[in-house]
Amino acid sequence: MGLLRNLLTRTGLLPEPITRTPEHQAEIDRQTDMLVLFCFAECPYCYRVQRAIRRLNLNVALRDIHHDPVAHDELLRGGGKEQVPCLRIEEPDGGTVWLYESADIVRFLRQRFS
Ligand SMILES: N[C@@H](CCC(=O)N[C@@H](CS)C(=O)NCC(=O)O)C(=O)O
């Protein structure tokens, strides 16, 4: 592990991902295929959610609305507002939930994937 990475991990800035058996991770990966996080790089609330994603070792697709105009339009049309972070959840029954608020997104991810 590099020095910087080591320092960031020890100070809690870069949380160590939890580990799972390959089978369990594959099942989690299958479930997280249904998730997309709309965000942008300079947003501290997005960083908070991305830390949780890293900690929980989730493969969640990221869409940067400042660099992806299609993602920007999708968020606005689907979620109803331009605010990030927003987690798009495609439910097994075909429904779609647009979950705003970093604290609510982190709570959802922890409840579902801890
Ligand atoms: N309370 C929200 C705050 C999110 C927020 O303020 N995001 C900013 C970017 S850092 C944003 O999207 N602002 C544009 C807007 O609200 O329309 C959270 O915790 O997620």
The ligand as a Tripos MOL2 file, in Angstrom:
@<TRIPOS>MOLECULE
LIG
   20    19     1     0     0
SMALL
NO_CHARGES

@<TRIPOS>ATOM
      1 N1        -28.8350   18.3170    1.7360 N.3       1 LIG1
      2 C1        -28.3370   17.8680    0.4630 C.3       1 LIG1
      3 C2        -27.4800   18.9750   -0.1460 C.3       1 LIG1
      4 C3        -27.0440   18.6470   -1.5840 C.3       1 LIG1
      5 C4        -26.5270   19.8810   -2.2910 C.2       1 LIG1
      6 O1        -26.6020   21.0150   -1.7890 O.2       1 LIG1
      7 N2        -25.9700   19.6260   -3.4650 N.am      1 LIG1
      8 C5        -25.5340   20.7130   -4.3040 C.3       1 LIG1
      9 C6        -24.1710   20.3810   -4.9240 C.3       1 LIG1
     10 S1        -22.8810   20.2640   -3.6980 S.3       1 LIG1
     11 C7        -26.4910   20.8830   -5.4420 C.2       1 LIG1
     12 O2        -26.8680   19.9390   -6.0930 O.2       1 LIG1
     13 N3        -26.9330   22.1170   -5.6590 N.am      1 LIG1
     14 C8        -27.8110   22.4270   -6.7680 C.3       1 LIG1
     15 C9        -29.2520   22.4190   -6.3710 C.2       1 LIG1
     16 O3        -29.5740   22.1940   -5.1890 O.co2     1 LIG1
     17 O4        -30.0880   22.6180   -7.2600 O.co2     1 LIG1
     18 C10       -27.5760   16.5630    0.6280 C.2       1 LIG1
     19 O5        -27.0820   16.2800    1.7420 O.co2     1 LIG1
     20 O6        -27.5070   15.7690   -0.3240 O.co2     1 LIG1
@<TRIPOS>BOND
     1     1     2 1
     2     2     3 1
     3     2    18 1
     4     3     4 1
     5     4     5 1
     6     5     6 2
     7     5     7 1
     8     7     8 1
     9     8     9 1
    10     8    11 1
    11     9    10 1
    12    11    12 2
    13    11    13 1
    14    13    14 1
    15    14    15 1
    16    15    16 2
    17    15    17 1
    18    18    19 2
    19    18    20 1
@<TRIPOS>SUBSTRUCTURE
     1 LIG1         1 GROUP 0 **** ****
